[in-house]
């Protein structure tokens, strides 16, 4: 559906069926090289049709980039709109928090890197303010954490406002690892972009590569062989498993429950050795390519995968039993990180977070 910028909010309300259909994605595009201007795309998941409804609002290349914010209507749009402002200069009127999201203090004011007028090697250096949000009052104190952490998680600066152990507010500043990947792959062929896409994130190489390849295949109408789809599915499951098992141990690390941390790390190691057998490396890079896969899977590989997974499953069951038998551990996690189903829906959460919230 094509709408004028001033009608974007109303059209989004219709496409979302007053919030009943989740906002799957929201992104911008500079279409000046195709003779157009700038555009905002909103994608809504239509469960009844098992399809995506696409809403596009084109803006003139030399005109104002203002529109009514969708965030108060659709909370899931909050970060999308901040990113659209950072990257393209769109101005969502009425947005409750227009602090920079991706571009931090070291970027100059008025710089929007995904505009075509900026070359890849543009020297973008500046200095601007970023205000962290905190609560104030008698008996409250702040706990700043990060952005450098001792583990392997993405850097982030977290400002906790607390009264004793009760956390009243958390302001999180993320995206310290923003490195301009979208700009870096502009003008590259799919095969040239592939090694960059594989390295967006070490822990989800398959997820990013598979999404990229599916987009390329849909644009080119390429047919992927059935066996290649089976191998891709196997790789995606192997990636999901090693992350899931490792993160179970990491939950225990958050409360200092050392025995299960070690058990999770050992199981994750077994799974990553299977990854190396499948793809020649522990992060499953180089396996999935546009049009299919790079390598086949032998019967001997499948037998070894099945054998290791049976052992991992048995030990993982022991891990979970040990966790639930420890009252001190259970007491620390039982009410931590709960997300209500309606909140998950409002924020268009996906994956484990959505499933865990019902």
N, C-alpha and C positions, 0 to 999 in steps of 0.2 A: 504494500500500500504506500502511495506517495502522498505526503502531506506538506503543507507550508510550515515553516518553523513556529509560527504563532499558534498552530493547531496541534503541535506535537504532543502536548500534555493530554489534551482531550482524546486524541487518537490512541495514545498509549493506554488510557483508561478503558477505551472500548476493546482494544486488542487483549488487554489483560483480564477482560471481563470483570472490571472493578476489583482487580487484585487476585482473582481466582486462578488465573494462568500465570505461572512464574515468568519473570524476566530472565531469559536464559543468557543474554549477553547484550552489551551496548558498546558500540565503538564508533570511531570517526574515520573519515577518509578525505584526503586531499585529491580531488578529481580534476584539478586544473589542467593536467597534461592530457586529459581526455576531452577538454573543451568545457568542462563544468566548473563548479566552485568547490566548496566544502560540503560535507554531508555527515549526518548522524544516522546510524542504523540501530534500531532496537529489535531484538529477537525474542519472541514469546513462544514458550512450549505449549502447543495445543494437543492435549492428551487425547481428545476425541478423534482428531485426525491423525494422531501419531506423527506429527509434523511440526515444523517451525513456521510461525507467522512473522513476516518481515515488514517492518515499518521503516520508511526512509524519509528524512527531512533534509532536502537540499538547501544550502545557503549560498547566496551570491559570493563570488570570489572577492569582490571589493566592498561588500556590505557588512552590516553589523552581524555579530555572531551570537546574539542574545535569544534566549527562549525561556519559557517557564520551566523551572526545575521539576523533575519527576520524583525527586526523593521523598517529598512529603506524601506523595501518592503511592509510590513504590519504594520502600526502604532499600531494596536491593540495588537501586540506581545510585546510591550515595557515592561509593568509590568510583564507579564508572564515570560519573559526572566530574568528579575531581580530576580524574585522569584525562578526560576530554579537555578540560581547561588547561592542564599542564602541557599536553601534547599538541593541541591545535588552537587553543585560545577561545574555545566556546565559553559563553557566559550564562550559566544556569541561574536565572533570577529566582531568589527565594530559597536557595540552597542553605541549609543550616550551618555548614562548616566548609568554607572555601579555602582552607589552608592548602598549600601544596601537598600532593600525595607522593608523586614519583620524583619530582625534581626538588632537591633540598637546597640549603642555603648557598651552595657553591655555584648555583646556576643564576644567570642574570634575569632580572625582571623583563617580561615581554618576550622571552625566548620560548618558542614552541617547536620542538625538534622534528615533529612529523610533518610539518609543512614542507612542501617540495622546494621552497626557496632556500632552505638550509641544506648545504652539502653535507656529506657524511663526515668530513674532516673539519667541520665548523668549530672554531675555538670558543666554546661556550663557558666562560668563567665570570663569576659575579659574586655578589654578597648581599643576601637579603635575610630578613628576620623570619623566625619560625617560633610561634608561641606554643608551649606545652600547656595543656589544660590540667588544672589541679583543683581539689576542694580545699576550703579554708574554714577554720573554726577551732574552738577550744578543744584540746586533746587530740587533734589530728596531726599526723606527720606524713612526710613524703619519703618514699623509697625509690630512688632512681636505679634502674638496672640496664646495663648495656651502654652502647650498642655492641661491644665486643663480648662474646660469651666463650666459655671454656669448651663447649661441645662443638658439634658440627652443624647446628641449626643456623638458619639465615640470621644475619645481624639485625638487631632491632633495639630501639631505645624505648623502655617501658617506664612510665611514671605512675607509681601506685600512690593513692591517697588512702591512708588507713587510720582506723581507730582501734588500737590493739591488733588483734588478728582479723578483724572485720575490714574487708577491702571495700571502700565506698566508691572509688572511681579508678579506672585505669585508662591512661592515654597511651596509645602505642604508635610509635613512629617507625615505619618499616621502609622497605625498598632501598636500603643502603647499597644493595648489589645491582641496582639498575645500571645497565651498561649499554643501552642503546641497541639491542638486538634487532628490533623492528627496523630501525634505520640501517643497520649493518647489512641486512639481507635484501634491501631494495636493489633491484636491477640484477640480482643473481639468478642463475638457472636453479631449478629444483635440486639438482645434484650438487651444485656449489653451496646452496644454503643448508643442505642436509647435515653436514658436520656441526654447523653452528646450532641448528635446532636440537640435535642430540645432546648438546652441552648446555642447554638452558638451565637444567637442573640435574644434578648427579643422581638423585634418588628416583627420578621419574623420566628417565631417558626414553623408555618405550612409550609411555603415555604421550609425551610431546611429539615424538617421531611419528607415532601412529596417527595422531590427529593431523599433523602436517601432511603426511602421505595421503590420507583420506581426502583432504582438501584438494591436493594436486590431482588425485585420481578422478574426483568428481568434476573438476574443471576440464580435464582432458578426456573424460569419458573412458578412462582406461579400465580394462577388465582384470581383476586380480584372481589368479587361479585358486581353486578351492583349497588345495593343500597349503598354499601360502597363507590363506586365512587361518587354517588350523595352527600353523607354526606361529603366526602373529598372536593368536589367542593364547597359545602356550607361553610365549614370551611375556605377554601382559600379565598372565596369572603368576608367573615366576617373580615378576617385579612386585606385584601386589603382595605376594607371600613374604618375600624377604623384608619388605617395609613393615608389614603387619606384625611379623614375629619380632623384629628388632624394636619396634615401637612399644610392644608389650613390655619388653625389658626396660625401655626408657621411661615408661610410666613409673616403674619401680625406682628408677634413678631419681625421679623427682621427689621421692620421700625417703631416699636413703636405704632402700630394701635391697642390700647388696647381692644376696644369693641368686635372686631371680634376674638381676641385671646380667650376671655372668651366664646364666642359662640362656637368656635371650640372645646374647652376643654369640654364644657357641652355635645355636641353631641358625642364626642369620649367616654365620660363616659357612655352614654346610650348604645353604641355599645359594650363596654367592659363588661357591665353587661349581655348583651346577650351572650357574650363569656363564661362567668362564668356559665350561665344556660346550655350551650351546653356541656362544657367540665369539669366543676367543678373548673375552674380557669380562670383568665382574659386573659391569653396568649395562650389559646387553646392547652396547653400541655396535653399529655396523651390520646388524642383522636385518632390520626392516628398511626397505628402500621403496621409492615410488614404483608401483606396479607389482610389488610382491615382496620377496625376501632374498637375501644374499646367499643363504646357506640352507641346505636341507637338514633334516633331523633323521638320524639312523635308528634302527630298532634297538641297537645296543645302548644308545643315549636314552631312549625312552624307558628301557628296563632299569637303568641306573637312576633316572629321575624318580621312577615309581618306588624303588627300594629306599632311596633317601627320604622321600616324602612320607613314607609309612613310618620311618623312624622319627622324623621331625614331628609328625602328628602325635605320636605316643608321648614324646618328651614334652611337647607343648601342653598336652592335657595334664601332665604332672605339674607343669609350671602354674597353670591356672588353679589347680587344686591347692598348691602351696600358698598362692596369693590369697585365696579365699579363706584359708585356715588361719591366717594371721590377722587377729582382731585389730591390732594397731594399724596395720596397712589399710584394712577395709575402712576403718574409721576416718582415715585421712582422705580417702578418695570417694567415699559413698555419695557425698553431696557436692563434689567438686566438678565444675565444668558442665553442669546441666544446661541443656538448651531446650526450651519448650517447643513442642511441635509447631505452634503458630509462629514462633520466632524463626525457626528454621525455614518455614514456608515464606515468610515476609522477606527474608534475606536471600531466598533462592539458593539455599545450601544444597550441596550435592554430595554423592559418595558416602563415605563412612559417617561423616557428621550428620547428614540427612537421615540415613538409616538408623543411626543410634538414637535419633530424636523422634522416631516413629514415622 
